[in-house]
Amino acid sequence: MKKLLAIGFVCVLGFVKAQTWKTEDQYIQKFAPYAVEEMEKYKIPASITLAQGLLETGGGQSRLAQLGKNHFGIKCKEDWTGKTMSHTDDAPNECFRVYEDPKQSYEDHSIFLATRKYYTKLFDLDPKDYKAWAHGLKKAGYATNPRYAYILIDKIERYKLYEFDNTNKDEVYYAILKLYPNLNSDAVFMAQLNQEKQNEKVAQPTIKVDYTQGSYAKQQSKVSDLVDAKSKAELLKNILVKNHPNGDLKFFVMPVDADVSDIAKKFGISEKRLMKYNELESSKLAKNDIIFLEGKNSSGNKDTYKAGIGETMHDIAQKFGIKEKKLYAKNRMESGEQPRAGQVIYLQSKKPRS
């Protein structure tokens, strides 16, 4: 499938064209990789997870998703020790879980289903049978709405979310591109896809560890840590540097979680410069972060852009190769203030006074 898609789409970096996606389409493009990764780990259909996320958050617009990064409305319960927030749901001011990142919310949702006795029978179902899973969730008491199963099925079929039940984390960007072919003109998305393609060339390393007396779990943990370290080193060797459409700035997409020091060492650029170029507050870099190897520009290569679900000003600055401070100034926003989904962000001229 990958070869056919690669031939069908020209995977080159061009100008990021003005493309207006519906809120739910934006949600799918952003969070499908999380749903597929959870499917691989817990055998929950990605289509079901995405449909539930779409429904619970209203396409990423809910207060819980925006403020608490909680995409599945999971309440605190007695075993939660993390951050919390109050939100009126079935009753006033109920306690809900707060996450540092939406990815944590996705995994917590998987753990919630996998460890609660009410949902045990779901895991006897075919992970590609989204209809059986939808009805199973309703039968197990996941939701009170009598039409809950049919609502999930409608979303899955309307947006063809079943396509994600037939892919894996290495091919998920191809599945997204198949559903949204106009993304082939999005420079950052195509850079992510090309980097994923490059990552596939890195073989899983074989590690030989001398036996030492101790628990099996400790031995496995030691092997796992060594494999992760070697895999990370190989992935960092395969970074694809691209020219950004905004002035041909050199940039790349992080292939794996790493530290600024790893990138500094690879490219011979000081950590201080990399932090400055990318306006970073932490040296920790996550997979799919956009990293520039030179200073960004003061303006973008297009007039305006509509902020997507959960996008921060830093995300937009990186996406378009613009200095974050300049972006705040152009939009007459206070430092630290974040845009709402759908807000028009000015990339070249200053926002007109209202």
Secondary structure, DSSP 4 states (H G I P E B T S, - for coil): -HHHHHHHS-------------HHHHHHHHHHHHHHHHHHHH---HHHHHHHHHHHHTTTTSHHHHHH--SS--B--TT--S-EEEE-SSSTTEEEE--SSHHHHHHHHHHHHHH-GGGGGGGGS-TT-HHHHHHHHHHTTS---TTHHHHHHHHHHHTTGGGGGG--TTTHHHHHHHH-GGGGG-HHHHHHHHHHHHHTTSPPPP------SS-HHHHHHHHHHHHHHHHHHHHHHT---EE-TTTT-EEEE-SS-EEHHHHHHHHT--HHHHHHHTT-SSSEE-TT-EEESSPPBSS-SSSEEE--TT--HHHHHHHHTB-HHHHHHHTT--TT--PPTT-EEESSSPPPP-
